């Protein structure tokens, strides 16, 4: 079991470091930002030459360059929006679950209402009002997703606040802040970490849906989601246009999930010694 | 009762393994026809595993029989359970052997009515359907003395109390007139008066149907009331076996003797003024030193008419419709160095009193004075500082330590909170040594310790801030008897050394008799009788106290168990808003011995509430 856990960690770390490193260095590696068109080499198949190792898209743009550069937007949107939602949702969930009272009721009814709203509808309305842009997409995703975390955390807190070790901490006068962040949060982290890593993947895809609908970022800026959408018409004749950005998303999510699993087990002393 | 013609069940050289670990080794015993065999042992002794093997349920728990055999000699002829096919086992289970489990809360399916669950057993094994099954189910419930048997058939498990559920389990278990009934800790989760009723019902069933019983328990008192023969187990091996009388009165094995010494025996403290530690073998000789009496000067803590109620809300807007009257006008004093025991059954409000005193819940009215200071009138910051003076030890040693913190982190936290942390490592080492653990345990996590060790850690944590009073809320109830005796001895040592006061909350009369200077008996949120331990135990005045004391199983196999009158459950303390119960006053029957002034109305009053 220990061997597998270490393998999980190493594999996850290698994946994320490789992808993240390439994305971070994309400015150096591909100074043209993946926009250079080579109309003489449109839809080149992958692995046929050194000019375009992963082939080209219908406009003759290099897929490798676009995958690496596109990671900037996708990584950023996926991770920042998930982190933002985790932080806000966790704080709200902790406070609502621990103190209960009218605020809890208000926040949770608000969360119910928001969960009932379809995301695309919400996105279209908001973007129509405030206009498109990367920062706005992120804010929108945070607004849409914090409720999931808040509900999840609140559920755990409701049972943990009755736990005897929490009552014990109350009984020796530990301040609430320390009870919440020192005792309750570490015991409620497991499902949160898993949900967050899954949501990173979702957010990368959501960004592509929004871009596809014209609600996202500048369509000229490459992003994994945007590339998936672009390749849709060529999936029969030139599947590589879709496959490589898809693979990038898959490997990123896999890496994050492996790291998330490892992190969850590390946080749990019972799991660590099993 | 015992008929020695032929045994009903023989176990020969049985060994059971879970993976690579052996849970039971070379166990042999016979269950007498129509008699009761008790298997006694502490946790991990393999007693429950043995009973699962006898039911042929072992493979569902991940274990397997590695050698030996179990044979049932029932009315349907010989069956070897260890070699039987699954189809044969299904016919035997519930039909010729049936089982009662410990947890009446979970052993009934919550989504089916009582009637349909008993009906299912009757259909499966006796082919009864519809009207006939319903009539038979009602008859069975009458047999286990469930009031209004026919009406109960349509109720769901959650609508019944623990004691009533356990009666339903018994009714189901005997529904097919089994040859053998296996009862695995059937009364451990129940209150003592309810336990007495359930034991009575099992005895009645036995004499009515001639059923043989395998009774598994850790409680020597209960075993002594039920068993004809006893098997004592430890670490999967049989330590001693024999007739109940011999094993209890003349134990041969060292382990059995140690176990008996650790069992608190009610009445053992007669004539003693002060508490006394258990005489455990291998313990230092300072046993004979009398436990110190408390200082009768100024009281350390005084509760003055403390009333705590919990709101129950209902409906969409969360309107308060009912209140749990958990503690009503509770008043008492605890002196420095004194142990006051708060006894009562579940729902009596004894834990609520502890939690109110610890400021974990806020009372509706009343005053709590600590060395003359009214804690409740202080501002929040002062109150927080006061939490240092009173510490709490919880019942569950598995739940009261944060599983994600090391022992050291858990011990440091209270000291850091109250600014008492100087040299962390040395302080932690001192604390661990003072509760009989080793300083090198500091870096470990709670799951690496046994229940008794965890409770020692919890005690160390309570001691870390040098409090004046420790509230021990059922602090030893979840422990094995031998560990329980050690932890009680430790607590008394600490009291003698530091002059600590304890509020000892417990349902176990025998333990209370051992540890306390004074005793307060609670019933339905009120103290009904309070006095020194000798006053309450030797001259109990209140009918409820007498009933409690009578219900405690006595470890004396020569005395036939007392016939228990089967009265109902403890009434509920939940009352509608605006309908408070009238509190009673007290009369002083002897100096310091207080008695509820309405004690004569008790039985009437109880009936009135129950109906």
Interface residues (C-beta under 8 A of the other chain):
Chain A: X105 X163 X164 X165 X167 X168 X169 X170 X171 X172 X173 X174 X175 X178 X182 X183 X186 X187 X267 X268 X269 X270 X273
Chain B: X318 X358 X360 X384 X385 X387 X388 X390 X391 X392 X394 X395 X396 X399 X400 X401 X402 X403 X404 X405 X413 X414 X417 X418 X445 X447 X448 X458 X461 X462 X465
